[in-house]
C-alpha cells in the first residue's frame, strides 16, 4: 500500500488502504503484490484486539444508526443493516436559514477515528453555521451487514456488496432521509474526504451532483488506476522524500535489501535478523522483515508532517529527517542492519516504550475489507524502478494479483471497472466539460499525490498543492506549529467553500424573485 493493498488505505482512507516474486541479482526478496502493496492510512483504525478508543473532548457528537439497504441496485429481498453515523448540530443554524450540512465521506475504517482526525471540518463548521455528519462506510467499524463482522466477511457472497458504488449510494440515501426528517431538503451539502474518503467525495460530487453542491477531496488518488499514471510513481515519491533529506540515507536503505536477503540465507541468519530488529518471535522469512520495513518507510512518507503527531504512530515533526539523522549518525564500523534498525525505530518505537516487536500487531497484513476491495475494483498498480527507487526493483504483475485474489477470495479483479464507473482516462477534458465545484488538495511529500489531480482543470475544479505537505495534512486539526503555507491552503479551501454556498443561496434567491 507489490500493488493492490498494503498502505492503504489508506484511506481513508484509510485510507485504503496487501506472494509474489521479485527477482534480484542476489538472494530473492519477495515483496508480495496483493498483500504488501501500499495502503492508505485507514488500516490504523483497526487493532488486533478491537479495543482502541477514538475520543477527543474537542469534538462532540451524537452516535446514531440508520437502517440501510444492502443492495441499492437490485430489488432482491436482502436484509438491511445498521449504518452508524456521527452527527453534531451544535452550530447548525437550521433549515429556516438553509444551514449547510458538512458531510464527511467515511473511509475504510472506524468512523470515530476519522472524526477525531479531521479537525478542519469541526473548526470551520461554526463560521458557516453548519451541521456535521460523519457516516461510516459499510463493512467497517460497527456498520456490518448480516449482524457481525464474522458473518459479513464470511465468503464471496456476503462480501459481494462491499463496493464503492454501494457506499456512495448509502451516503446519498442517508443524506436524503436525514434532510427529509429535519425538513432540511433545501439545505446545501458540502462533501469532505481524505485519501479513499477523498476519492469517494470527488466521485460522489460527480455521480450525485443533485445531492451535494461541492467536494473537498484531500490526497485523493483518483488517477491511480490502469496506466493513467506510471506505476512507479508511489515508490518514487517515497524514495525522493528520503533522498531530499540525505543521499547517504537513501543509499543505505537501498543497499539494505540485499543485505537482509543474504543474511536470511545463512545458517542462523533469521535468528540474527530477529535479534537485530528485536522481534518477539523468530522471523519465518527475511521477506517478513523487508515488508515490515517497506511499510514503515511508506507510512513515514505519508505522515511526514511538519510537527509531532500520533496519527499513525507517535512520531516527531519531519520524521523522515529524524530517520535519516539516525542512520547517518551511526558510528564508523556499525553494520548496515543496525543503522536501519536505529532509523526505523523512529516509526515503530519513537517513545522508546516497546521492548520487542510483534509482526502480528501490524494491522496491514490482516485480512480486511480493503483486501477485498483491492481484489475486486480498487486495482491500483504499483511498481518500483531500478534507477529512481530505494526499494527493490520490480514490475507490476496483474497476473500475480489475480492469482492471489482467486486463492484468497475466490474472486477475479476488474482492473478497468473504476475508470468505467467514475472516469479516469481523459479526466481533465471530461471534468472541464461536465464537472464543477471540486477541490483536489495535495502535498507533494505524500506518495499518493502522484495519482491525484495536481493542476486546475477549470475555474471550479481546483488543485491546491503544497510542496511540503503530506497525506491529507489540510484536514488535520490546526496547531500552533502550522507553517504559513498550510494556513494559506486551508484559507483558500474555506474561501472556495464560501463561494459555493454563496452561489447556491444566490441562485435560490433569484429563483424565488422570478
N, C-alpha and C positions, 0 to 999 in steps of 0.2 A: 503494500500500500502503500521471470517474475513480473506479473501484470495485473492480475484481477483484484487481489484483495488484502493487502497487509496493513497499510497505514489507515486506511480509511478511515470511510470514514472513512475519515472520515474520508459528519461527517457529517453531520453533522453531520456533518455530519455527517461526521460524526460523520462526518464526518463518521465513507464511508465508507470505512471505510474501513486470498490469504492464505511427483516430487519430481521437479522437472530438471533434467540435467543441464549443466553448463560446463563447457569444456575449456580447460585452461592448459597452459603449457606444462604445469607441474600437477601434482595430485588434484583431481577434480573437486570443485566445490559445487554443491547443488543448491542454488537459490530457487526454491520451488515456486512456480508461477502462481497457481490459483491460491495457494495458502500463504505465500510470502511476498506478494506484490504490495505496493504501497497502499495504505489505508488512510482514511480521514481520521480526525481526532476522536470521533464519536465512540469508538470502542472502549475508551477510557471511562465511559459512563457505566460500564458493566464491570463487576468484580466477580471473582470465583465464588464468593460466599453470599453475594447479593445483599450485603449489609451496609453498603456505603450510603451515607446520608448527604442530601444536597439541599442544605438550608442556608439562607443568608438573611439576616434580620432586616437588611435594606429593602428586600423585595417581599411584599405581602401579596398573597393571592388566595383565592378560594379554589379548592380542588373539586371539580365536577366531572360527571360522566354522561356521555351521550350514547344512546342506543344506535349503533351504526350498522349500516347494511354491509354484508360481507362481500357481495359481488354486485357492483353498480352497473355492470354491463351485460347482465342476463336477468332473466326472471325466474331463475331456479329457486326452489324452496330451500334456502340455506339459512342456518341460524344467524342471528345478529350477534354483535359483540359490543362490549362496553369500551368506548373510546374515552380515555382520560383527557381532560384539558384543564388548564390553569387560567383563571380569569381575575382581573383586577379592574374595578370600576371606580376606584377612589377619586380619580381626576376626570372622569368622563363627564362631559357637560350634558350628555343625554340626547335623546332623539329630537327633542324640540329645537335644539340648536345644531342639529346634524353633527354631533360629536363623532370624530373619526374612530375607527377601530384599527389598532395596530396588531397585526396577526402574524406571528412567527410560524413559519412552516417547519414543523418538528422533524428532526433528523433521525438517524438510525440509532436511537438510544433513549434512555430515561429522560423524559421531558423536563423534570426538575433540574437536571444537570445543565440543560441548555438555558433554562430560565435564569439561573443564578450566574451564568457566564455570558449573558447578553445584556449587560448593564446599559448599553446605549439606548435600547428601546425604553427601558424604565426611566432613564434620565430625561429623555425628550418628550415622553408622553404628557407630563403636566403642562408644558407650554402649548401643546396642541389641544388640550382637553380631551385626551384620547383614552379609550378603553384598551386594555392589553389582554391578548389571548394567546396562550401557548398550547396548541393541541399536540397530542402525542401521536407519533407515526405508528400505524398498525403493525403488529407483531413485535413491538418493542415496549420496554417498561412494563406498565400494567395493562396495556391495550392489546390483550391477547385474545384472538379468536378461539373458539372451542373451549374456552374456560380456563386454560392454563398454557404455560409455555411448552410443557411436555406434549400436550395434545396438538398445539399449533405447529410445532416443529416435528411432528411425528413422521411424516412422509411427504412425498411429492404432491399428493392430493391435498393435504391440509396446508401446505405451503404455497399452493398454486395462486392464492390471492395476495401474496406479498409482492406487489409491484408498485412502481412509482405512479402509474396511472390510477390505480385504486386509491393510493394515498392522496393524490390531488383531488380525486372525487370525494373522498372523506372530508377534506378541508372545505370544498365547495358546498357540500351538503350541510356541514356543521355551521358555516358562516350564514347560509341561507336560513336555517332553522333558528339560529341564535338571534338573528336580526328580526325574524318574524315574532319570536317570543317577546322581544323587547320593544316591539313596534318601531324598530330602527331600520326599516327597509331602505330608507333614503340615506343612511349614514355611510360615508365612503370608507372603504377598506384599503389599507396600505400593507403590503406584504413585506416581511423581512426573512432573511435566512442566511446562514453561513455554511460554507462547504457543501455537502449534499443538500442541506436545507436551503442554501442559496440557489442551487440548481433547481430545486422544487419551486422556489419563489419566482425565479425567472420563467420557468415553464408554465407555472400557473397563471402568470400575467398574460402569457401568450395564448394559453388554452382557454382561460376563463376571463377574458377582458371585461365582461359584464359583472364579474364578482368583485374585482379589485381594480383600483384606479392606477396603481403603480407598485413597483417592487424594488427593494434594495437587495441585490444578490452579491453577497460578500464572499470572496475566494471560491467562486463557483466555476469549476472546470467543465463548462457545458460543451467544450470543443475537444475534450479528451477521449474521442471516440474514432474508431476506424483509423484512417490515415490523415485526419484533418490537421493534427499536429504531429511532429516526429515523435515516435515512442520513446526516444532517448531524453526527451525534454525534462521529465521529472527528475531523474537522477543527475542530469547535467546541472540543474539548478541547485540541488543539494550539494553537489561537488563544488560548484562555484562559491557557494556560501562558505565553505571551509577554505577554499583556496584564497578568497579575498582577505581572510584573516591571517593565513600563513601557508606559504607554498610548502614548507617543510612538513607542516601538519597534514596537508593534503597528500604529500608523497608517502608519509609514514603510514597513513591509513591505507593507501593504495597498495603498498608493499605488504601490509599485514595479512591480506587474504591468503597469499601463497604460503606465508609462514604458518598460519593456522592450519591450512590443509596439509602441509608437510608434517607438522607436529602430530596431527591426528593419525598419520600413517605409521608412526613409530610405536614400538613397544612401550607401554605405559604413557604414550603421548596424550591420550584422553584424560588420564589421571593428572598429568601435568597441567593441561588446559583447565581442568576443573579446579585445581588448586590455585592457579594463577588468577583466575577470574572469580574465585570464591563462590562457586555454586554449592548449594546444599547437597545435591546429589550428583553422582558422576555423570558426565556427559555421555550420551549414547553415540553421538557422531560429532565431528568437527563442524558439520553443517549447522547443527543447532546453535553453536556459538556464533557462527558467521551471521546467521539470520537474526540472532539476538542483537548483535552489533549493528547490522544494517538497519534494523527497526529503530534503534536509538538515534543513529545519525539522521534518519529521515524525520523523526519526530523533533529532534533538535532544530532542524531547519524550519519546520512548521511553527514551532514555538520559540523562534529566535526573537523574542520581544525585547524592547529596549529597557525594560525594568523587571525586577524579580517577579515570578509568578508561580502558581502551582496548578495551572490549568491542566497540565498533563502529569508532571511530577514537580516537586519543589525544585525550582531552578533559579539561578541568578539572572540578572539582566544580561543581555547579549551572551547567552550561554555558549554559543559556538566559539566566541572569543576566549572564554574560560577553558573550554575543552582544549583548544589549540595551545593556550598558555601552558596548561599542564603537560601536554605532550611535548612541547618544545622545551620545557624546563627539566626534562628528565636528565639526570646526571650522566656524564660520559660513561659508557660501558653498560648502561641499563639496556636490557633486552627490549626488543620492539613490542613484545606482548605485554610486558609490564607497563610500558608507556601508554599503550592502547587502553589498558585497564584503568590507569590513572585518569585518562581523558574521559572515558565513557562513564566513569563514576559521577561525573557532573550531572549526568542524566539519571542514572539509576540510584545514586546514593549521595546526592549533594548534601543532605543533612548529616550524613555520617552515622545514621542510626541503624543501618541494615548490616547484619553480621554475615549473612550469606544470601545468595540469590537463588530463587527457585523458578525455573523456566515455566512451571505450571501456573505461576502467579501472573504471567504476562497474558492479558486477555486477548491479544491479537490473534493467537493461534487457535482459539476455541471456535468450535462450530457455532455460527451465529446467523442471524438474519441477513447480515451483509454478505456472508459467504454465499447464501442462496441468491441474493440479488446480483452478485458478481458472477454467478454461474448461469444467470438467465438473461438479463437485459443490460446490466451495468458493466459492459465489457470495455474496459479502459486500457488499451495496450500500453505496456511499459517495457523498455529495454535499457541496456546500459552500453555506452560507447567505449571502445577500447582506448581512444585517444583523449577524450574530454571528461571521462567519469573516473571517480576514485573507487568505484565499485567494480567487481569483476565484470568483464565484458560478456554480454550475451544478447541474442536477438529475441524479439518477441516471437513466441511459438504458440499460435492459436490451437494447433492440434493437441499439444500437451494440456492446455487448459481444458479443452473439450473432454479429453480422456479423464482428467481428474474430476470434472463435474459429473460425467456419466457414472464414474465409480462411486462417488460420494453422495450424489443427489438423484442419480438416475434421470438426469435432465440434460438436454443439449443446449448450449448457449445460442442466443440470437444476436450476433455481433452488430448487425445493422438495424436492429429494431429501434434503438433510441433515436438515431438520426431520421428514421422513418416517422416516428411518432412526434418528435419535437423539433426536428431540423438539425442542421449542423453544416452540411455542405452548402456553400454559398450563403453562409449565415448573415454576413454583412448586408448583402443585397436584399435578402428576404426581409430581414428585420427593418431595414431602412424603408421598405415599401409597406410592410404590414404591422410593424411593432411600434410601441411608444412607451414612455414612462418606465424605463428600467435603468437602474444604476448598477453597473458592474464595478465593484470596488476590489482592488487587489494591492498586495505588497509584493514587490519583486523578489524578496528573500523567500517567499513561500513557494515551494516546489510545485504546488498546484496552479500557480499563476500562469504557468506556461500553457495550460489548457483552457484559460479563461479569455474574456474579451478585454483587450488592453488598449483599444483605441475607440474614440467616439464613433458611433455608427450614424447617428443623426443628432439633431438638437435635443431630442428627448430620450435617446438611448445613449447614455453617457458612461464613459470609462473614467473612474477616479483611481489613479495609480500612484503609489508612493514607492520610492526607490528602496527604502529601508523597512518597509512594513512586512509583517509575517502573516500567518494564517488567520483570517478574519479578525485582525487586530482592532479594526474600527468598531466592531460590535462589542468589544470588551468594555468593562466599566472604566470610566475616566479615572485617572490618577494624577497626583501632583507631579509625577515624573514624566507625564506625556510630553513628547517633543512637539515643537511647533507644527511640524508637517502633519502630525496625526490630528492635532486640534483643528488644523485647516481642512483636512479631509472630512472630518465629522461636520464641520460647519458647512461645507459645500453640500453634504448629504442632507442636512437639515433644510438648507435653502431650496434644494430641489423638491423635497417633500412638500415644503410650503407652497411652492409654485403649483404642484399637482393639485393640492387642496384648494388653492385659490381659484384655479381654473375650473375645478368641479363646482365650487359654490357659485362662481360667476355664470356658468352655463345654466345652472338651475334657476338663478335669478332671471336670466334672460328668457328662459322658457316660461316662467310664471308671468313675466312682464308682457309677453306676447298674448 
